[in-house]
Structure formats: C-alpha cells, structure tokens
Amino acid sequence: MIRGFSHMQLVVTDVPTSARWYCEVLGLVQFVAGEIPGGGSYAGLKHPKASFVIGLQDGGTKGQVAMIDHVSFGVGSTAELERWRIELLGRGFPVSDIFEEEASFNA
C-alpha cells in the first residue's frame, strides 16, 4: 500500500547550484553528496518536516540530458501559496499567477 511520497531523482546541469537553490528557497537540507562511479556528481536533499528526499545528479559520462518539467509541492492553503509566490518574486524568481486545476491550486 502506498503511504506517501518518498523521493524523486532529478538530472540537472549543475548539482551544487541546484542543491543550493533547493536548500535556500525550499528549506531542504543536504545530507549527502559525492561522485557517481563512472563520472558525474550527485547530492541528496531532504525536507526536515515533510519527510521526502530530492536526489540531484548531473548527466556525467552517461550523456543524460538535464530536464525538469516541473516539481509541485503541497501547501496548507491558497493564502500560504500566495505568500510563497510573493516571497519568490521578491527574491527575483520568475513565478506565475496562481491558477486552479482540477485537483489543486498551482503557481
């Protein structure tokens, strides 16, 4: 039986820069980093309260293409989502207006 979300692995172009962004903006904590056997680097980030992990890795010698369509996190309310949106805009990050989908609100 599924009990919740465990982790996601993202291929990025710059592991240290991406890790720093997830830690500074979303409050994740880096708990591991290193080199992948055969080439490339990785980092593991976890959220201290929400109990999920984001793994980051670069393409290394495998030639993987860095691509993230989007990552979506749940928040307590649309008011909280709006506060996050304003905070990120104030820090210079491009963020869309909040819109409602069939199952959730998004920005």
Order of alpha helices (4+ residues) and beta strands (2+ residues): beta-alpha-beta-beta-beta-alpha-beta-beta
